Amino acid sequence: MYIFNEKAEKAVKEKGFARFPEDFERLRPGQSFTFWKDGDNVKIETVLPASELKTAMRRAGLLTA
């Protein structure tokens, strides 16, 4: 399963907004996309718009179609 912006989503629920970089666990300044495995899940943090997200996931080998 893909899990997107988990920490940022929690921040939105708690305080109504998420800010970069404090509400992102692994995304660093200058990055727009990062991912890592957590058991059977792939966790993704991104500030990319949806229109660019699939391209980034394909480049990372997370999508094949």
C-alpha positions in Angstrom: 0.0 0.0 0.0 1.1 3.5 -0.7 0.8 6.0 2.2 1.1 9.7 1.2 2.1 12.6 3.5 1.1 10.7 6.7 2.6 13.2 9.2 1.4 16.2 7.2 -2.1 14.8 7.1 -2.1 14.4 10.9 -0.9 18.0 11.3 -3.9 19.2 9.1 -6.3 17.2 11.3 -4.8 18.6 14.5 -4.1 22.2 13.6 -5.9 22.8 10.3 -2.8 23.1 8.2 0.6 21.5 7.5 3.8 23.4 6.9 7.0 22.4 5.2 9.4 21.2 6.5 8.2 20.8 10.1 5.2 18.6 9.2 7.1 16.3 6.9 9.1 13.4 8.3 11.7 12.9 5.6 11.2 15.4 2.9 14.1 17.9 3.0 14.5 21.4 1.6 15.1 21.2 -2.1 13.3 17.9 -2.4 9.8 17.6 -3.9 9.4 13.8 -3.5 10.8 11.1 -1.4 9.8 7.6 -0.4 10.8 4.7 1.8 9.7 1.2 2.6 8.0 0.5 6.0 7.2 -3.2 6.1 4.9 -4.0 3.2 4.0 -0.3 2.7 5.7 2.4 0.8 5.5 5.8 2.5 5.7 8.8 0.2 6.1 12.5 1.1 5.7 15.0 -1.6 4.8 18.6 -2.3 4.2 17.9 -6.0 0.9 18.6 -7.6 -1.1 15.5 -8.6 -0.3 16.3 -12.2 3.4 15.7 -11.6 3.1 12.9 -8.9 2.6 10.0 -11.3 5.7 11.0 -13.3 7.8 11.1 -10.2 6.5 7.7 -9.0 7.3 6.2 -12.5 10.8 7.6 -12.4 11.3 6.1 -8.9 10.1 2.7 -10.2 7.0 2.7 -8.0 4.6 2.7 -11.0 5.1 0.7 -14.2 2.0 1.7 -16.2 
